[in-house]
Amino acid sequence: MMESSSAHSRGQQLISFASLAHSVILWTATPSPEPSVYPEYTGDPNLVTPGVVGFVATLFIAVATLLIIADMNRRVRRVRYRELAQETIRNEQATADDTTDDVKDGDNGSNLPPTLRAD
């Protein structure tokens, strides 16, 4: 019985010593640098960056795009207003033609019911 208790305490000492040694090794080890997907570039950075010319070209494209969008918006609005104006003119002409036809036909309200006639 005594032997088993001493073996048991030794087993615990070995486990705790192993975990302590493992912790010490992990804490004292220097961490490796983060792995990089791309290797570090050691050449001239002016050869791989767009620089001033690239910035000016991008700025030109952005400004041109904004101007084209504004112009297209203006044109679409103009077409919409023209269509609305033409529709209004057609409706007014149709109303005027109906009124003119009634006057030309000599419509004196004879087709109205007797209660609405102005005889």
Biopython code that builds the backbone (N, CA, C, O; Angstrom):
import numpy as np
from Bio.PDB.StructureBuilder import StructureBuilder

atoms = [
    (1, "MET", "N", (0.812, -1.174, 0.000)),
    (1, "MET", "CA", (0.000, 0.000, 0.000)),
    (1, "MET", "C", (0.861, 1.245, 0.000)),
    (1, "MET", "O", (0.569, 2.219, -0.694)),
    (2, "MET", "N", (1.878, 1.205, 0.752)),
    (2, "MET", "CA", (2.747, 2.348, 0.842)),
    (2, "MET", "C", (3.470, 2.589, -0.467)),
    (2, "MET", "O", (3.713, 3.728, -0.868)),
    (3, "GLU", "N", (3.806, 1.502, -1.115)),
    (3, "GLU", "CA", (4.502, 1.617, -2.373)),
    (3, "GLU", "C", (3.643, 2.315, -3.420)),
    (3, "GLU", "O", (4.129, 3.138, -4.196)),
    (4, "SER", "N", (2.387, 1.980, -3.428)),
    (4, "SER", "CA", (1.510, 2.590, -4.422)),
    (4, "SER", "C", (1.335, 4.081, -4.168)),
    (4, "SER", "O", (1.224, 4.866, -5.109)),
    (5, "SER", "N", (1.312, 4.473, -2.889)),
    (5, "SER", "CA", (1.165, 5.896, -2.616)),
    (5, "SER", "C", (2.417, 6.669, -2.997)),
    (5, "SER", "O", (2.323, 7.794, -3.488)),
    (6, "SER", "N", (3.596, 6.078, -2.777)),
    (6, "SER", "CA", (4.815, 6.766, -3.183)),
    (6, "SER", "C", (4.934, 6.801, -4.699)),
    (6, "SER", "O", (5.412, 7.790, -5.255)),
    (7, "ALA", "N", (4.517, 5.766, -5.360)),
    (7, "ALA", "CA", (4.547, 5.752, -6.827)),
    (7, "ALA", "C", (3.583, 6.786, -7.365)),
    (7, "ALA", "O", (3.843, 7.462, -8.361)),
    (8, "HIS", "N", (2.489, 6.884, -6.689)),
    (8, "HIS", "CA", (1.491, 7.856, -7.134)),
    (8, "HIS", "C", (2.015, 9.279, -6.985)),
    (8, "HIS", "O", (1.837, 10.101, -7.884)),
    (9, "SER", "N", (2.650, 9.573, -5.873)),
    (9, "SER", "CA", (3.168, 10.918, -5.683)),
    (9, "SER", "C", (4.318, 11.205, -6.637)),
    (9, "SER", "O", (4.476, 12.340, -7.088)),
    (10, "ARG", "N", (5.120, 10.199, -6.951)),
    (10, "ARG", "CA", (6.183, 10.404, -7.943)),
    (10, "ARG", "C", (5.604, 10.664, -9.324)),
    (10, "ARG", "O", (6.122, 11.497, -10.068)),
    (11, "GLY", "N", (4.548, 9.967, -9.667)),
    (11, "GLY", "CA", (3.907, 10.168, -10.964)),
    (11, "GLY", "C", (3.383, 11.587, -11.096)),
    (11, "GLY", "O", (3.489, 12.201, -12.158)),
    (12, "GLN", "N", (2.827, 12.096, -10.034)),
    (12, "GLN", "CA", (2.342, 13.470, -10.069)),
    (12, "GLN", "C", (3.496, 14.441, -10.176)),
    (12, "GLN", "O", (3.395, 15.460, -10.859)),
    (13, "GLN", "N", (4.599, 14.130, -9.501)),
    (13, "GLN", "CA", (5.758, 15.003, -9.586)),
    (13, "GLN", "C", (6.314, 15.022, -10.993)),
    (13, "GLN", "O", (6.716, 16.078, -11.481)),
    (14, "LEU", "N", (6.346, 13.895, -11.646)),
    (14, "LEU", "CA", (6.851, 13.846, -13.016)),
    (14, "LEU", "C", (5.949, 14.615, -13.968)),
    (14, "LEU", "O", (6.434, 15.321, -14.853)),
    (15, "ILE", "N", (4.668, 14.486, -13.796)),
    (15, "ILE", "CA", (3.733, 15.204, -14.670)),
    (15, "ILE", "C", (3.843, 16.702, -14.433)),
    (15, "ILE", "O", (3.877, 17.481, -15.385)),
    (16, "SER", "N", (3.898, 17.101, -13.197)),
    (16, "SER", "CA", (3.989, 18.529, -12.926)),
    (16, "SER", "C", (5.342, 19.090, -13.366)),
    (16, "SER", "O", (5.422, 20.228, -13.829)),
    (17, "PHE", "N", (6.409, 18.289, -13.222)),
    (17, "PHE", "CA", (7.713, 18.745, -13.694)),
    (17, "PHE", "C", (7.730, 18.877, -15.216)),
    (17, "PHE", "O", (8.317, 19.820, -15.747)),
    (18, "ALA", "N", (7.102, 17.955, -15.910)),
    (18, "ALA", "CA", (7.051, 18.009, -17.378)),
    (18, "ALA", "C", (6.254, 19.223, -17.842)),
    (18, "ALA", "O", (6.656, 19.915, -18.777)),
    (19, "SER", "N", (5.136, 19.477, -17.193)),
    (19, "SER", "CA", (4.349, 20.643, -17.602)),
    (19, "SER", "C", (5.071, 21.939, -17.257)),
    (19, "SER", "O", (4.979, 22.914, -18.004)),
    (20, "LEU", "N", (5.798, 21.964, -16.122)),
    (20, "LEU", "CA", (6.576, 23.138, -15.759)),
    (20, "LEU", "C", (7.698, 23.366, -16.764)),
    (20, "LEU", "O", (7.931, 24.500, -17.184)),
    (21, "ALA", "N", (8.384, 22.319, -17.147)),
    (21, "ALA", "CA", (9.462, 22.442, -18.132)),
    (21, "ALA", "C", (8.905, 22.910, -19.472)),
    (21, "ALA", "O", (9.519, 23.734, -20.150)),
    (22, "HIS", "N", (7.765, 22.396, -19.845)),
    (22, "HIS", "CA", (7.129, 22.797, -21.104)),
    (22, "HIS", "C", (6.776, 24.278, -21.068)),
    (22, "HIS", "O", (7.015, 24.994, -22.040)),
    (23, "SER", "N", (6.215, 24.739, -19.970)),
    (23, "SER", "CA", (5.855, 26.151, -19.833)),
    (23, "SER", "C", (7.081, 27.047, -19.885)),
    (23, "SER", "O", (7.055, 28.097, -20.528)),
    (24, "VAL", "N", (8.165, 26.641, -19.209)),
    (24, "VAL", "CA", (9.394, 27.437, -19.209)),
    (24, "VAL", "C", (9.964, 27.527, -20.612)),
    (24, "VAL", "O", (10.400, 28.595, -21.040)),
    (25, "ILE", "N", (9.964, 26.429, -21.321)),
    (25, "ILE", "CA", (10.494, 26.439, -22.690)),
    (25, "ILE", "C", (9.669, 27.367, -23.577)),
    (25, "ILE", "O", (10.226, 28.125, -24.371)),
    (26, "LEU", "N", (8.349, 27.312, -23.445)),
    (26, "LEU", "CA", (7.499, 28.174, -24.272)),
    (26, "LEU", "C", (7.684, 29.651, -23.930)),
    (26, "LEU", "O", (7.666, 30.498, -24.823)),
    (27, "TRP", "N", (7.860, 29.967, -22.653)),
    (27, "TRP", "CA", (7.999, 31.360, -22.255)),
    (27, "TRP", "C", (9.343, 31.939, -22.638)),
    (27, "TRP", "O", (9.436, 33.118, -22.982)),
    (28, "THR", "N", (10.376, 31.134, -22.585)),
    (28, "THR", "CA", (11.717, 31.653, -22.869)),
    (28, "THR", "C", (12.057, 31.621, -24.352)),
    (28, "THR", "O", (13.015, 32.270, -24.773)),
    (29, "ALA", "N", (11.317, 30.902, -25.130)),
    (29, "ALA", "CA", (11.615, 30.818, -26.565)),
    (29, "ALA", "C", (11.276, 32.147, -27.235)),
    (29, "ALA", "O", (10.268, 32.775, -26.911)),
    (30, "THR", "N", (12.107, 32.560, -28.152)),
    (30, "THR", "CA", (11.818, 33.780, -28.905)),
    (30, "THR", "C", (10.828, 33.436, -30.014)),
    (30, "THR", "O", (11.013, 32.459, -30.740)),
    (31, "PRO", "N", (9.793, 34.231, -30.139)),
    (31, "PRO", "CA", (8.787, 33.920, -31.159)),
    (31, "PRO", "C", (9.348, 34.162, -32.559)),
    (31, "PRO", "O", (10.138, 35.079, -32.785)),
    (32, "SER", "N", (8.930, 33.337, -33.462)),
    (32, "SER", "CA", (9.362, 33.528, -34.852)),
    (32, "SER", "C", (8.535, 34.660, -35.454)),
    (32, "SER", "O", (7.394, 34.874, -35.046)),
    (33, "PRO", "N", (9.087, 35.374, -36.403)),
    (33, "PRO", "CA", (8.321, 36.470, -37.007)),
    (33, "PRO", "C", (7.109, 35.919, -37.745)),
    (33, "PRO", "O", (7.083, 34.764, -38.169)),
    (34, "GLU", "N", (6.109, 36.778, -37.883)),
    (34, "GLU", "CA", (4.890, 36.382, -38.585)),
    (34, "GLU", "C", (5.230, 36.009, -40.020)),
    (34, "GLU", "O", (5.971, 36.730, -40.689)),
    (35, "PRO", "N", (4.707, 34.915, -40.486)),
    (35, "PRO", "CA", (4.985, 34.562, -41.885)),
    (35, "PRO", "C", (4.301, 35.549, -42.819)),
    (35, "PRO", "O", (3.168, 35.964, -42.575)),
    (36, "SER", "N", (4.979, 35.915, -43.865)),
    (36, "SER", "CA", (4.453, 36.876, -44.823)),
    (36, "SER", "C", (4.110, 36.152, -46.114)),
    (36, "SER", "O", (4.815, 35.239, -46.542)),
    (37, "VAL", "N", (3.020, 36.575, -46.720)),
    (37, "VAL", "CA", (2.624, 35.983, -47.991)),
    (37, "VAL", "C", (3.587, 36.436, -49.084)),
    (37, "VAL", "O", (3.944, 35.660, -49.970)),
    (38, "TYR", "N", (3.998, 37.685, -49.011)),
    (38, "TYR", "CA", (4.912, 38.249, -50.004)),
    (38, "TYR", "C", (6.272, 38.503, -49.357)),
    (38, "TYR", "O", (6.336, 38.988, -48.227)),
    (39, "PRO", "N", (7.325, 38.190, -50.040)),
    (39, "PRO", "CA", (8.640, 38.496, -49.471)),
    (39, "PRO", "C", (8.870, 40.008, -49.461)),
    (39, "PRO", "O", (8.278, 40.743, -50.252)),
    (40, "GLU", "N", (9.724, 40.450, -48.570)),
    (40, "GLU", "CA", (10.008, 41.877, -48.456)),
    (40, "GLU", "C", (10.761, 42.350, -49.696)),
    (40, "GLU", "O", (11.709, 41.704, -50.142)),
    (41, "TYR", "N", (10.325, 43.498, -50.253)),
    (41, "TYR", "CA", (10.959, 44.045, -51.452)),
    (41, "TYR", "C", (12.171, 44.860, -51.032)),
    (41, "TYR", "O", (12.072, 45.720, -50.157)),
    (42, "THR", "N", (13.307, 44.594, -51.647)),
    (42, "THR", "CA", (14.535, 45.290, -51.272)),
    (42, "THR", "C", (15.015, 46.235, -52.358)),
    (42, "THR", "O", (16.069, 46.852, -52.205)),
    (43, "GLY", "N", (14.276, 46.367, -53.448)),
    (43, "GLY", "CA", (14.693, 47.236, -54.546)),
    (43, "GLY", "C", (14.247, 48.674, -54.339)),
    (43, "GLY", "O", (13.842, 49.065, -53.245)),
    (44, "ASP", "N", (14.330, 49.448, -55.405)),
    (44, "ASP", "CA", (13.959, 50.862, -55.388)),
    (44, "ASP", "C", (12.434, 50.988, -55.359)),
    (44, "ASP", "O", (11.771, 50.501, -56.275)),
    (45, "PRO", "N", (11.853, 51.631, -54.326)),
    (45, "PRO", "CA", (10.391, 51.733, -54.257)),
    (45, "PRO", "C", (9.801, 52.625, -55.356)),
    (45, "PRO", "O", (8.614, 52.513, -55.663)),
    (46, "ASN", "N", (10.599, 53.493, -55.943)),
    (46, "ASN", "CA", (10.089, 54.346, -57.018)),
    (46, "ASN", "C", (9.820, 53.558, -58.294)),
    (46, "ASN", "O", (9.090, 54.027, -59.168)),
    (47, "LEU", "N", (10.394, 52.380, -58.408)),
    (47, "LEU", "CA", (10.166, 51.561, -59.596)),
    (47, "LEU", "C", (8.856, 50.787, -59.534)),
    (47, "LEU", "O", (8.352, 50.355, -60.571)),
    (48, "VAL", "N", (8.302, 50.604, -58.357)),
    (48, "VAL", "CA", (7.089, 49.802, -58.220)),
    (48, "VAL", "C", (5.872, 50.611, -57.796)),
    (48, "VAL", "O", (4.775, 50.057, -57.720)),
    (49, "THR", "N", (6.026, 51.886, -57.520)),
    (49, "THR", "CA", (4.887, 52.721, -57.153)),
    (49, "THR", "C", (4.498, 53.579, -58.343)),
    (49, "THR", "O", (5.346, 53.893, -59.178)),
    (50, "PRO", "N", (3.228, 53.965, -58.440)),
    (50, "PRO", "CA", (2.808, 54.752, -59.596)),
    (50, "PRO", "C", (3.382, 56.167, -59.596)),
    (50, "PRO", "O", (3.576, 56.751, -60.662)),
    (51, "GLY", "N", (3.650, 56.712, -58.444)),
    (51, "GLY", "CA", (4.246, 58.040, -58.368)),
    (51, "GLY", "C", (3.270, 59.141, -58.755)),
    (51, "GLY", "O", (2.055, 58.951, -58.724)),
    (52, "VAL", "N", (3.819, 60.295, -59.120)),
    (52, "VAL", "CA", (3.012, 61.470, -59.452)),
    (52, "VAL", "C", (2.228, 61.242, -60.735)),
    (52, "VAL", "O", (1.064, 61.634, -60.828)),
    (53, "VAL", "N", (2.848, 60.617, -61.719)),
    (53, "VAL", "CA", (2.169, 60.384, -62.999)),
    (53, "VAL", "C", (0.949, 59.490, -62.794)),
    (53, "VAL", "O", (-0.109, 59.748, -63.369)),
    (54, "GLY", "N", (1.082, 58.464, -61.999)),
    (54, "GLY", "CA", (-0.051, 57.580, -61.718)),
    (54, "GLY", "C", (-1.160, 58.299, -60.976)),
    (54, "GLY", "O", (-2.339, 58.087, -61.259)),
    (55, "PHE", "N", (-0.789, 59.153, -60.020)),
    (55, "PHE", "CA", (-1.790, 59.926, -59.288)),
    (55, "PHE", "C", (-2.538, 60.862, -60.225)),
    (55, "PHE", "O", (-3.764, 60.953, -60.158)),
    (56, "VAL", "N", (-1.814, 61.561, -61.099)),
    (56, "VAL", "CA", (-2.452, 62.497, -62.032)),
    (56, "VAL", "C", (-3.373, 61.744, -62.991)),
    (56, "VAL", "O", (-4.472, 62.212, -63.286)),
    (57, "ALA", "N", (-2.936, 60.588, -63.477)),
    (57, "ALA", "CA", (-3.773, 59.801, -64.391)),
    (57, "ALA", "C", (-5.046, 59.332, -63.693)),
    (57, "ALA", "O", (-6.128, 59.389, -64.277)),
    (58, "THR", "N", (-4.927, 58.875, -62.462)),
    (58, "THR", "CA", (-6.102, 58.431, -61.708)),
    (58, "THR", "C", (-7.035, 59.596, -61.421)),
    (58, "THR", "O", (-8.253, 59.455, -61.523)),
    (59, "LEU", "N", (-6.477, 60.739, -61.065)),
    (59, "LEU", "CA", (-7.287, 61.927, -60.818)),
    (59, "LEU", "C", (-8.027, 62.349, -62.085)),
    (59, "LEU", "O", (-9.204, 62.704, -62.025)),
    (60, "PHE", "N", (-7.348, 62.313, -63.228)),
    (60, "PHE", "CA", (-7.976, 62.674, -64.502)),
    (60, "PHE", "C", (-9.152, 61.745, -64.810)),
    (60, "PHE", "O", (-10.219, 62.206, -65.215)),
    (61, "ILE", "N", (-8.958, 60.453, -64.619)),
    (61, "ILE", "CA", (-10.032, 59.493, -64.898)),
    (61, "ILE", "C", (-11.213, 59.716, -63.948)),
    (61, "ILE", "O", (-12.366, 59.628, -64.371)),
    (62, "ALA", "N", (-10.942, 60.000, -62.686)),
    (62, "ALA", "CA", (-12.015, 60.233, -61.717)),
    (62, "ALA", "C", (-12.806, 61.487, -62.064)),
    (62, "ALA", "O", (-14.036, 61.471, -62.026)),
    (63, "VAL", "N", (-12.114, 62.578, -62.404)),
    (63, "VAL", "CA", (-12.797, 63.827, -62.756)),
    (63, "VAL", "C", (-13.592, 63.646, -64.046)),
    (63, "VAL", "O", (-14.730, 64.105, -64.139)),
    (64, "ALA", "N", (-13.006, 62.982, -65.042)),
    (64, "ALA", "CA", (-13.715, 62.740, -66.303)),
    (64, "ALA", "C", (-14.967, 61.903, -66.065)),
    (64, "ALA", "O", (-16.007, 62.165, -66.668)),
    (65, "THR", "N", (-14.881, 60.910, -65.200)),
    (65, "THR", "CA", (-16.045, 60.076, -64.894)),
    (65, "THR", "C", (-17.147, 60.897, -64.243)),
    (65, "THR", "O", (-18.316, 60.753, -64.600)),
    (66, "LEU", "N", (-16.796, 61.750, -63.301)),
    (66, "LEU", "CA", (-17.800, 62.599, -62.655)),
    (66, "LEU", "C", (-18.453, 63.549, -63.654)),
    (66, "LEU", "O", (-19.666, 63.757, -63.607)),
    (67, "LEU", "N", (-17.659, 64.128, -64.560)),
    (67, "LEU", "CA", (-18.231, 65.025, -65.567)),
    (67, "LEU", "C", (-19.159, 64.280, -66.526)),
    (67, "LEU", "O", (-20.207, 64.803, -66.905)),
    (68, "ILE", "N", (-18.787, 63.083, -66.911)),
    (68, "ILE", "CA", (-19.642, 62.291, -67.801)),
    (68, "ILE", "C", (-20.946, 61.919, -67.100)),
    (68, "ILE", "O", (-22.009, 61.954, -67.720)),
    (69, "ILE", "N", (-20.880, 61.567, -65.828)),
    (69, "ILE", "CA", (-22.096, 61.237, -65.075)),
    (69, "ILE", "C", (-23.006, 62.451, -64.975)),
    (69, "ILE", "O", (-24.217, 62.327, -65.160)),
    (70, "ALA", "N", (-22.449, 63.623, -64.685)),
    (70, "ALA", "CA", (-23.259, 64.841, -64.588)),
    (70, "ALA", "C", (-23.891, 65.180, -65.934)),
    (70, "ALA", "O", (-25.060, 65.561, -65.985)),
    (71, "ASP", "N", (-23.136, 65.049, -67.026)),
    (71, "ASP", "CA", (-23.668, 65.338, -68.358)),
    (71, "ASP", "C", (-24.789, 64.366, -68.719)),
    (71, "ASP", "O", (-25.817, 64.779, -69.254)),
    (72, "MET", "N", (-24.599, 63.097, -68.433)),
    (72, "MET", "CA", (-25.628, 62.103, -68.751)),
    (72, "MET", "C", (-26.885, 62.348, -67.929)),
    (72, "MET", "O", (-27.997, 62.195, -68.435)),
    (73, "ASN", "N", (-26.719, 62.723, -66.680)),
    (73, "ASN", "CA", (-27.865, 63.038, -65.832)),
    (73, "ASN", "C", (-28.644, 64.218, -66.406)),
    (73, "ASN", "O", (-29.875, 64.206, -66.431)),
    (74, "ARG", "N", (-27.921, 65.230, -66.864)),
    (74, "ARG", "CA", (-28.551, 66.404, -67.459)),
    (74, "ARG", "C", (-29.319, 66.029, -68.732)),
    (74, "ARG", "O", (-30.435, 66.504, -68.945)),
    (75, "ARG", "N", (-28.730, 65.185, -69.568)),
    (75, "ARG", "CA", (-29.384, 64.778, -70.820)),
    (75, "ARG", "C", (-30.645, 63.952, -70.562)),
    (75, "ARG", "O", (-31.664, 64.148, -71.225)),
    (76, "VAL", "N", (-30.576, 63.042, -69.612)),
    (76, "VAL", "CA", (-31.751, 62.222, -69.293)),
    (76, "VAL", "C", (-32.872, 63.093, -68.745)),
    (76, "VAL", "O", (-34.037, 62.901, -69.093)),
    (77, "ARG", "N", (-32.528, 64.045, -67.894)),
    (77, "ARG", "CA", (-33.535, 64.954, -67.353)),
    (77, "ARG", "C", (-34.168, 65.782, -68.463)),
    (77, "ARG", "O", (-35.379, 65.999, -68.455)),
    (78, "ARG", "N", (-33.365, 66.248, -69.417)),
    (78, "ARG", "CA", (-33.869, 67.041, -70.538)),
    (78, "ARG", "C", (-34.837, 66.219, -71.391)),
    (78, "ARG", "O", (-35.885, 66.725, -71.795)),
    (79, "VAL", "N", (-34.500, 64.968, -71.667)),
    (79, "VAL", "CA", (-35.387, 64.098, -72.455)),
    (79, "VAL", "C", (-36.695, 63.865, -71.706)),
    (79, "VAL", "O", (-37.766, 63.877, -72.311)),
    (80, "ARG", "N", (-36.616, 63.656, -70.411)),
    (80, "ARG", "CA", (-37.829, 63.426, -69.614)),
    (80, "ARG", "C", (-38.735, 64.658, -69.646)),
    (80, "ARG", "O", (-39.949, 64.526, -69.802)),
    (81, "TYR", "N", (-38.158, 65.851, -69.500)),
    (81, "TYR", "CA", (-38.961, 67.073, -69.525)),
    (81, "TYR", "C", (-39.554, 67.325, -70.905)),
    (81, "TYR", "O", (-40.684, 67.801, -71.016)),
    (82, "ARG", "N", (-38.797, 67.009, -71.961)),
    (82, "ARG", "CA", (-39.348, 67.158, -73.317)),
    (82, "ARG", "C", (-40.549, 66.253, -73.511)),
    (82, "ARG", "O", (-41.569, 66.679, -74.052)),
    (83, "GLU", "N", (-40.437, 65.017, -73.075)),
    (83, "GLU", "CA", (-41.548, 64.068, -73.206)),
    (83, "GLU", "C", (-42.761, 64.560, -72.427)),
    (83, "GLU", "O", (-43.887, 64.466, -72.915)),
    (84, "LEU", "N", (-42.549, 65.077, -71.236)),
    (84, "LEU", "CA", (-43.646, 65.601, -70.430)),
    (84, "LEU", "C", (-44.291, 66.807, -71.106)),
    (84, "LEU", "O", (-45.516, 66.931, -71.113)),
    (85, "ALA", "N", (-43.475, 67.695, -71.673)),
    (85, "ALA", "CA", (-44.011, 68.875, -72.361)),
    (85, "ALA", "C", (-44.794, 68.462, -73.606)),
    (85, "ALA", "O", (-45.865, 69.008, -73.870)),
    (86, "GLN", "N", (-44.272, 67.504, -74.375)),
    (86, "GLN", "CA", (-44.984, 67.053, -75.572)),
    (86, "GLN", "C", (-46.304, 66.382, -75.201)),
    (86, "GLN", "O", (-47.303, 66.559, -75.898)),
    (87, "GLU", "N", (-46.319, 65.628, -74.129)),
    (87, "GLU", "CA", (-47.558, 64.993, -73.687)),
    (87, "GLU", "C", (-48.576, 66.040, -73.257)),
    (87, "GLU", "O", (-49.764, 65.902, -73.549)),
    (88, "THR", "N", (-48.129, 67.080, -72.570)),
    (88, "THR", "CA", (-49.027, 68.156, -72.156)),
    (88, "THR", "C", (-49.600, 68.870, -73.373)),
    (88, "THR", "O", (-50.793, 69.171, -73.412)),
    (89, "ILE", "N", (-48.757, 69.144, -74.368)),
    (89, "ILE", "CA", (-49.221, 69.815, -75.591)),
    (89, "ILE", "C", (-50.232, 68.935, -76.313)),
    (89, "ILE", "O", (-51.258, 69.436, -76.773)),
    (90, "ARG", "N", (-49.968, 67.633, -76.424)),
    (90, "ARG", "CA", (-50.912, 66.726, -77.089)),
    (90, "ARG", "C", (-52.250, 66.696, -76.362)),
    (90, "ARG", "O", (-53.302, 66.702, -77.002)),
    (91, "ASN", "N", (-52.223, 66.664, -75.035)),
    (91, "ASN", "CA", (-53.477, 66.669, -74.266)),
    (91, "ASN", "C", (-54.244, 67.965, -74.467)),
    (91, "ASN", "O", (-55.467, 67.946, -74.606)),
    (92, "GLU", "N", (-53.536, 69.100, -74.484)),
    (92, "GLU", "CA", (-54.198, 70.390, -74.704)),
    (92, "GLU", "C", (-54.784, 70.467, -76.107)),
    (92, "GLU", "O", (-55.887, 70.982, -76.291)),
    (93, "GLN", "N", (-54.050, 69.957, -77.101)),
    (93, "GLN", "CA", (-54.569, 69.972, -78.471)),
    (93, "GLN", "C", (-55.780, 69.059, -78.601)),
    (93, "GLN", "O", (-56.740, 69.401, -79.290)),
    (94, "ALA", "N", (-55.746, 67.905, -77.949)),
    (94, "ALA", "CA", (-56.895, 67.000, -78.006)),
    (94, "ALA", "C", (-58.109, 67.637, -77.349)),
    (94, "ALA", "O", (-59.225, 67.495, -77.849)),
    (95, "THR", "N", (-57.911, 68.332, -76.246)),
    (95, "THR", "CA", (-59.015, 69.022, -75.580)),
    (95, "THR", "C", (-59.536, 70.150, -76.456)),
    (95, "THR", "O", (-60.746, 70.348, -76.564)),
    (96, "ALA", "N", (-58.627, 70.890, -77.082)),
    (96, "ALA", "CA", (-59.039, 71.986, -77.966)),
    (96, "ALA", "C", (-59.767, 71.438, -79.191)),
    (96, "ALA", "O", (-60.742, 72.043, -79.636)),
    (97, "ASP", "N", (-59.327, 70.324, -79.742)),
    (97, "ASP", "CA", (-59.995, 69.722, -80.896)),
    (97, "ASP", "C", (-61.391, 69.248, -80.527)),
    (97, "ASP", "O", (-62.317, 69.403, -81.323)),
    (98, "ASP", "N", (-61.566, 68.675, -79.349)),
    (98, "ASP", "CA", (-62.892, 68.237, -78.910)),
    (98, "ASP", "C", (-63.828, 69.431, -78.774)),
    (98, "ASP", "O", (-64.992, 69.357, -79.168)),
    (99, "THR", "N", (-63.329, 70.522, -78.222)),
    (99, "THR", "CA", (-64.146, 71.726, -78.064)),
    (99, "THR", "C", (-64.496, 72.306, -79.423)),
    (99, "THR", "O", (-65.632, 72.724, -79.647)),
    (100, "THR", "N", (-63.531, 72.334, -80.330)),
    (100, "THR", "CA", (-63.765, 72.870, -81.676)),
    (100, "THR", "C", (-64.767, 72.002, -82.425)),
    (100, "THR", "O", (-65.630, 72.535, -83.124)),
    (101, "ASP", "N", (-64.680, 70.693, -82.302)),
    (101, "ASP", "CA", (-65.622, 69.788, -82.963)),
    (101, "ASP", "C", (-67.035, 70.004, -82.446)),
    (101, "ASP", "O", (-67.990, 69.962, -83.222)),
    (102, "ASP", "N", (-67.181, 70.233, -81.147)),
    (102, "ASP", "CA", (-68.507, 70.468, -80.584)),
    (102, "ASP", "C", (-69.107, 71.746, -81.138)),
    (102, "ASP", "O", (-70.301, 71.790, -81.432)),
    (103, "VAL", "N", (-68.304, 72.780, -81.284)),
    (103, "VAL", "CA", (-68.799, 74.052, -81.805)),
    (103, "VAL", "C", (-69.138, 73.913, -83.284)),
    (103, "VAL", "O", (-70.161, 74.438, -83.724)),
    (104, "LYS", "N", (-68.312, 73.223, -84.061)),
    (104, "LYS", "CA", (-68.543, 73.052, -85.490)),
    (104, "LYS", "C", (-69.791, 72.212, -85.753)),
    (104, "LYS", "O", (-70.528, 72.483, -86.701)),
    (105, "ASP", "N", (-70.032, 71.214, -84.938)),
    (105, "ASP", "CA", (-71.197, 70.357, -85.133)),
    (105, "ASP", "C", (-72.481, 71.066, -84.740)),
    (105, "ASP", "O", (-73.573, 70.572, -85.022)),
    (106, "GLY", "N", (-72.368, 72.171, -84.117)),
    (106, "GLY", "CA", (-73.550, 72.906, -83.691)),
    (106, "GLY", "C", (-74.251, 72.225, -82.540)),
    (106, "GLY", "O", (-75.478, 72.248, -82.440)),
    (107, "ASP", "N", (-73.490, 71.641, -81.700)),
    (107, "ASP", "CA", (-74.059, 70.937, -80.555)),
    (107, "ASP", "C", (-74.664, 71.968, -79.617)),
    (107, "ASP", "O", (-73.959, 72.773, -79.008)),
    (108, "ASN", "N", (-75.963, 71.926, -79.518)),
    (108, "ASN", "CA", (-76.643, 72.878, -78.643)),
    (108, "ASN", "C", (-77.185, 72.184, -77.404)),
    (108, "ASN", "O", (-78.013, 72.740, -76.682)),
    (109, "GLY", "N", (-76.724, 70.989, -77.167)),
    (109, "GLY", "CA", (-77.163, 70.274, -75.976)),
    (109, "GLY", "C", (-78.429, 69.488, -76.219)),
    (109, "GLY", "O", (-79.091, 69.094, -75.259)),
    (110, "SER", "N", (-78.799, 69.239, -77.488)),
    (110, "SER", "CA", (-80.036, 68.517, -77.773)),
    (110, "SER", "C", (-79.955, 67.055, -77.351)),
    (110, "SER", "O", (-80.982, 66.404, -77.162)),
    (111, "ASN", "N", (-78.754, 66.545, -77.206)),
    (111, "ASN", "CA", (-78.634, 65.153, -76.773)),
    (111, "ASN", "C", (-78.600, 65.018, -75.252)),
    (111, "ASN", "O", (-78.464, 63.912, -74.729)),
    (112, "LEU", "N", (-78.723, 66.135, -74.545)),
    (112, "LEU", "CA", (-78.747, 66.105, -73.088)),
    (112, "LEU", "C", (-80.155, 65.765, -72.602)),
    (112, "LEU", "O", (-81.127, 65.987, -73.324)),
    (113, "PRO", "N", (-80.273, 65.242, -71.412)),
    (113, "PRO", "CA", (-81.617, 65.011, -70.854)),
    (113, "PRO", "C", (-82.352, 66.342, -70.674)),
    (113, "PRO", "O", (-81.699, 67.370, -70.494)),
    (114, "PRO", "N", (-83.666, 66.357, -70.717)),
    (114, "PRO", "CA", (-84.444, 67.611, -70.655)),
    (114, "PRO", "C", (-84.176, 68.432, -69.404)),
    (114, "PRO", "O", (-84.309, 69.655, -69.442)),
    (115, "THR", "N", (-83.809, 67.812, -68.315)),
    (115, "THR", "CA", (-83.577, 68.586, -67.090)),
    (115, "THR", "C", (-82.288, 69.391, -67.165)),
    (115, "THR", "O", (-82.136, 70.370, -66.435)),
    (116, "LEU", "N", (-81.336, 68.993, -68.048)),
    (116, "LEU", "CA", (-80.055, 69.688, -68.139)),
    (116, "LEU", "C", (-79.992, 70.647, -69.320)),
    (116, "LEU", "O", (-79.004, 71.370, -69.449)),
    (117, "ARG", "N", (-81.010, 70.688, -70.196)),
    (117, "ARG", "CA", (-80.984, 71.578, -71.358)),
    (117, "ARG", "C", (-81.209, 73.017, -70.935)),
    (117, "ARG", "O", (-81.925, 73.309, -69.978)),
    (118, "ALA", "N", (-80.571, 73.903, -71.684)),
    (118, "ALA", "CA", (-80.701, 75.337, -71.379)),
    (118, "ALA", "C", (-81.618, 75.999, -72.395)),
    (118, "ALA", "O", (-81.327, 77.125, -72.796)),
    (119, "ASP", "N", (-82.701, 75.381, -72.836)),
    (119, "ASP", "CA", (-83.601, 75.935, -73.862)),
    (119, "ASP", "C", (-84.207, 77.195, -73.454)),
    (119, "ASP", "O", (-84.984, 77.780, -74.208)),
]
sb = StructureBuilder()
sb.init_structure("model")
sb.init_model(0)
sb.init_chain("A")
sb.init_seg("    ")
for serial, (resi, resn, name, xyz) in enumerate(atoms, 1):
    if name == "N":
        sb.init_residue(resn, " ", resi, " ")
    sb.init_atom(name, np.array(xyz, "f"), 0.0, 1.0, " ", f" {name:<3s}", serial, name[0])
structure = sb.get_structure()
